[in-house]
Amino acid sequence: MVENKKYVNKYNFAFIDEATKKEIRRKLLKAIAIPGYQVPYSSPEMPIARGWGTGGLHVTLAIIGADDIFKIIDQGSDASVNACNLRNFVHDMTGVKTTFDTAEATIIQTRHRITEEELQANQIFVYQVPQPEPLRGVERYENKTRQMHGEADYAKMWVSLYEQFITHGDIMLGAGYPVKVNDRYIMAPSPIPRWDVPNLNHSKAIHLFGAGREKRLYAVPPHTKVEALEFEDVKFHIENFNGTKCVKTGYHKAFLDELYFDDGSKHFLINDSNFLDKLIENLQPVQHSNPYLNQIEDEKN
């Protein structure tokens, strides 16, 4: 720990200079004031390549304080290479306490997942975002997408969803399913699976999104309406694991990874590593916030 303190002293607290951190915080305040709106920001250089979490790291380092407790996950895991390296960097640059426990953390940074355990009002959830523009698939030019957002002209998006349904019988969007925030802006919720999208709706926590490569910040404040795009007769639905359950706990109301053992057999394991550890330790469900899970329970019964 002494070595870490010596290392921290070589840099400004949280690595980024104070003027840049102030600029990022000002832009985050604007993003919170206009839910779902993409705010341009400077996106300073970091000691990692763009595309490896610089946007989320910018947000975390701009808002973190000495008393915060930091947690980071990569696709649900606390132990992936991306999560471990960024956790070590944040700790070395700030000296803050780090944790694997979702309930203990005050700032949680994520790549491609929302925790299964319900987030609370004292927590800030930070997303690493590769592509912040939900209209990129239907409009290639940035000036056009900005105009479409300004005029709330989302006709091309709705036509694209309709064409997918007509062609494939379903809306063929998995990770990063587009949502409408506060009945105004269509937003890309980062490449989280459909399973996690309902957890954004009226969440108790602040959700902050950082796209370093694209130089965009946006946010979803607490208790804000977030709805997945759907038609009256074609409803949004989450992933269906067809009655499967976790091979270690038997729990089925969580996002599952598909695993193949050496004997060729297929099994499923809870994706959220901390949620899995708590279930193994306590042998009882941990509180969740996904409203679709009650429907899964009803269908199973």
N, C-alpha and C positions, 0 to 999 in steps of 0.2 A: 504493500500500500504506500510505503514511503517513496518507492521508485515512481509510482503513478503520480504522486504530488509533485515530484521534481519534473516529471515529464509535462504535467499541466502548466507549470510555471513558464515553460518555454513559449507558450502560446497564449493568446487571449482566451478568456473563459468561453467554452463552447466553440473554439476555433475561429468562428466568423467574427470580423471586426464589428464594433458596436454600431457604426453608422449603417452597415448593411443589415444587421439584425433589426434595427429600428425600422428600416424600409420594409423588410419582410413582415414585421408585426403590423405596420400600418396597412399593408396590402391585405393581410389576413383579417383585419377589422372590417375592411371594405367587403371582403368576401363573405364574412358572417352577416353583415348588414344586408347583403343582396344574395340570399341563398341560391346556390347553383350557378351563379355568374362567375365566369372565368376572368380573373384579374391578372394582367401581365405583371411580371416582376423581373428583377435583374438576373436571378439565377447565377450566383457567383461560382467561381471555380472551386472544386473540392478535390481532395486527394484520392478520389475514386472516379472512374469513368462515368460520363453521362449515360443513363440507361441502367445503372446499377443501384438506383435508390437515391440519387442526389436531391430530387425534389422533396421526398419525405425527410431526408436528413437536414435540408435547409430549414424546413418547418420546425423539426424537433430542436435543432440547435438555436433557433431564434427565440423559442418560447421556454426552453428548459431553465429551471432554477436550481440552486444548490440543494434545496430541500425536496426536490422531485424524486420519484422512484420510477425508473425506466425499464420498460419491457419491449422486446421486439420479436416479431414472428415472421417467418417466411413460409407462405402456404401452410400455415397452421403450426409449423414446427419452431421451437425455440433453439434447435440445435443445427439448423442448416448452415452452410458456409456463409451465405449472405447475412443471416441474422447474427451469427457469432462475430463476424468481422465488424459489422456496424455497431453491435453492442460494445465491443471492446474499444472502438474508436470513440463513441460517445462517453464511455466511462473514463477513458484516458484524457479526454479534452475537458471534462467537467468534474470528475471525481464523485458523481452522484451514485447512489445505490442502484443496482440493477437487480431484477427479479424475473423469475419464470411465472410467478403467480399473477394471474389476471386481476384478481380482486385487490391485490396489494398495490399494483402499479397506478401511478397518477398520469403518466404519458405512455401510450402504447403505440409503437410504430409497426406497420404491417405491410406485407407484400402479398396481395391476392387472397386474403381471407379476413373475415371478421370473427372474433372469438365467439365460441358457443355460449360462454357464460355472459350473462347480461351485463352491459356496461352501466356505470353509475354516474351520477351528476358531477362527481369530483374528478372525473377522468376525461382525458383528451385523447382521441383516437386519430392517428396520423397515417395517411395512405401514401405509399410510393406509387405514382401514376405514370405509366408509359405513354398513354395517348389520352389527353383530356378532352378532345373534341368528339362528342358523340355523333356529329354530322359528317365526320370525315369519310365514312363509307358511302355517302350519297352526294357529297359536294367536295371537290378537291381543293378549291381555292379558299384561303383564309378570309379574304375580304368578303366573300359571299357568305361564309358560315357566320361571320360576325353580324352581317346584315340580317341574316335569317333569325338569329337569336334576338337581335334588337327589335324585330318586327313580330316575334313569336310565330314566325312562318315555318312550321314544321311539316308541311305537306309532303315533302320528299321522304322524310322519315316514315310517315304513316304509309305512303305508297310502297316503300321498301318492305315494311312489315307485312303488308297485304300480299305483295308478290311472293314473299317467302311462304306464306300460308297456302296460297293457291298452288304453288309449285310443289311444296313438300308436305302439306297437310298440317304444318305447325310452324311457329316462328322459330327459325333456326339460329337462335342466339343463345349462347351459353354464358361464358364469362363476360362480365362487363355489360350486362343487360341494361339498356337505357331506362332512365327514370325521369319523371317530372317532379320538380322540387317546388313546393309552396304554390302549386297551380300556375307556375310561370315558366321557368327554364327547364329544358331537357338537359340532363347531366349524365356524364359517363361515371359510373360509380367505381372506377378502377376495375381491373379484371377479377373481381370477386365472383364466385359462382352464383347462380340464381338463388341458391339456398340462403345466401347472406343478404340479399336485397331487402327482404321485409324487415330486417333488423335496423335499417336506416330510418324507417318510418317512426316518428315521434320518439326517437331514442333520447335517453336522459343525458347522454354524453355529447360533447362537441366533436364533430367529425371534420378534420382538416385534410385537404388533398393537395399534394405538391407534385407538379410535373416539371422536373428540372430541365430536361432536354427541350421541352416545348415552352418553357418559361411561363407557366401558368399556375395560379393558385385558385382554389375555390373551396367552399365550405358548406356544411349543413349544420345549423345551430341546433341546440336541444329542442325537443318537442316540436319539430318541424315536419310537416306533411311531405312524405316521399312516396310516390306511387310508381310502380312499374308500368310501362306502356302496355296497354291491352285494348282489345275491342270488346264491344258489348257481348258478342257471341263467341269470342275467342279469348279466354281468360289466361292471365299469367299463371304459371305453375312452376314449382321448384323441382329439383332433381328427384326422381323416383328410384329408390333403391330396392324396389320390388320385395319388400318384406324381409330384407337381409338385416343382419345385426352384427355388432362388433364381436370379433372372434375372442377378444380378451375379457370383455365385460358383459356381453349379451345385450348391451344398450343399443337402441335403434333410432333414437330421436336426435341424431347428430349427423354432420356431413362425414361420409365414409370414404376411405381410400381402398381401392381394389388391389389386393396383393395375391401373388402366386407363390406358393411354397415349392420347395425342391421336388416334392412328389408330384407336382403338377396341379395340385388342388388349389382352388380359388377361395380366398377369404376376404373379409372386410375389416378394416380397422379405423377407429375414430381418428379423423385428421388432426384435430386440435390436440396437441401433445399435452398441454397443461390440463385441459378438460379430461383427457384420458387418464392422466395420473391421479386426478382427484377422484374419479370414479373407481379406480382400482383401490385407492386408499380408503375411501369412505363406503364404497359399495352402495351408493345411492345417487340418484340423479342430482345434477347441479342445476341451479335456476337458469333458465334460458328465456329469451324474449321473442323468439320467432313464432308469430301467430299461426303459421301453417302447421306447426308440430302437433297441435291438438287435432287437426284434421287427419294427420298420419296415424295418431293413436286411435281415433274413431274407426278409420279404415282397417287397422290391424285387428281391432276387436270385432 
